[in-house]
Amino acid sequence: PINGVIFTRKLKEKMITDLLLLMQDKKVKFFKDEELIKQFHNLQRKITQHGNVRYEHAKNEHDDLLWSVCLALSKAVHHKGFFGFAGSNAWR
């Protein structure tokens, strides 16, 4: 079955953290896709007046490729045995 995903602030923060850790550990490498690179560069992390983290893209730009990559990698990280990690029940 296919399950939908609701992109909450908490989930987005977790996915970005997973991505950054994978990049720092050199466990992921991206093809030179101009649109994906543009979306990475245009991502803006903002703190709201209530102290919440909010991710936005620049006006008239998109972030769908960025979030699809983040979702796929974050899901893979938490899948038992993938990337050598023990796995987690957070996504199940």
NORRA-V694101 format. One record per pair of residues at least 24 apart in sequence whose C-alpha atoms are under 7 Angstrom apart, sorted by sequence separation. I is the first residue (numbers start at 1). J is the second residue. D is the distance in whole Angstrom. If there is no record, write none. Layout:
i->I j->J d->D
i->I j->J d->D
This chain:
i->39 j->63 d->5
i->40 j->66 d->6
i->39 j->66 d->6
i->36 j->65 d->6
i->36 j->66 d->6
i->9 j->53 d->7
i->9 j->54 d->6
i->19 j->70 d->6
i->16 j->70 d->7
i->19 j->73 d->7
i->15 j->70 d->6
i->19 j->74 d->7
i->15 j->71 d->6
i->18 j->74 d->6
i->15 j->74 d->5
